[in-house]
Amino acid sequence: MNFQIISFVVALLMLVDAIRRRPHWAWYAVILLVPFGGWIYLALVALPAWNGQPHLGGGVGPRARSATPAKSDDLAGLRERLARLRSTENLVELAEALLVRREMHEAVALADEAQARDASDRRARFVLGAAHLALGDFTASERALAPLVAAEPGYRDHEARLLLSEALWHLDRREEALSSLRDLAQRSRALPHRMALSKLLERAGWRREARNELESALAEHTQAPEHVKKRLRGEAKLAEQRLAELRREA
């Protein structure tokens, strides 16, 4: 098992959770910049919130409250429900909970079974692709995620597409990975997606292009409506910090 890949998947899932939960902006820095930041956020914010316990995430208004899942079933409860009725929905519910809790092998087995029952279940396909990516099986991850992204490119706010790009990168299909994120950034113009492209450009060694992408993204972001700028203030601060670092390194 590749711990770096697991950490990447955890960080990505926690970033999506943070975008929905709206914690203090400093948590974005923890997830993206601090070593093992995804694990820290998982332990101190996400897991306590999912279990209905006090947590350190804070939050902004009703959006933060609504981000807490309505179902607070623990693993035992999900297992009991699956034992009563082995349905596709119950298989996927438990598989996704196991994915978040890093039980990747069992998540794969359950998502595989769900896919065998219903090949059109997109949630099962997503869990399968994410878990395979965490286990370092990039071929299986690409096989699961590619049809999902082809059918619904924006699935989970493009999270499936971001994971697919990571799988393609590790399969040495780096032009495809970059092309996918370039297309996403061009179509959405959203700051988080353009930050993801900039990060991948850095990994490719194209630091000037990465810097240019951040500069352009931040310039466009200043023209965004106020509610968008408020919602993405954490991401904007991180982009500004990284842009300053890239300029110093130039």
LINCORHU-V247082 format. One record per backbone hydrogen bond with DSSP energy under -1.0 kcal/mol. CO is the residue of the C=O (numbers start at 1). NH is the residue of the N-H. If there is no record, write none. Layout:
CO/NH
CO/NH
//
This chain:
2/6
3/7
4/8
5/9
6/10
7/11
8/12
9/13
10/14
11/15
12/16
13/17
14/18
15/19
16/20
17/21
18/22
24/27
25/28
26/30
27/31
28/32
29/33
34/37
36/40
37/41
38/42
39/43
40/44
41/45
41/46
42/47
44/56
45/49
46/50
47/51
48/53
49/52
57/24
61/65
62/66
65/68
74/78
75/79
76/80
77/81
78/82
79/83
80/84
81/85
85/87
87/91
88/92
89/93
90/94
91/95
92/96
93/97
94/98
95/99
96/100
97/101
98/103
99/102
102/104
103/107
104/108
105/109
106/110
107/111
108/112
109/113
110/114
111/115
112/116
113/117
114/118
118/121
121/125
122/126
123/127
124/128
125/129
126/130
127/131
128/132
129/133
130/134
131/135
132/137
133/136
136/138
137/141
138/142
139/143
140/144
141/145
142/146
145/149
146/150
147/151
148/152
152/155
154/157
155/160
156/159
158/162
159/163
160/164
161/165
162/166
163/167
164/168
165/169
166/170
167/171
168/173
169/172
173/177
174/178
175/179
176/180
177/181
178/182
179/183
180/184
181/185
182/186
183/187
184/188
185/189
190/194
191/195
192/196
193/197
194/198
195/199
196/200
197/201
198/202
199/203
200/204
201/206
202/205
205/207
206/210
207/211
208/212
209/213
210/214
211/215
212/216
213/217
214/218
215/219
216/220
217/221
218/222
220/223
221/224
225/229
226/230
227/231
228/232
230/233
232/236
233/237
234/238
235/239
236/240
237/241
238/242
239/243
240/244
241/245
242/246
243/247
244/248
245/249
//
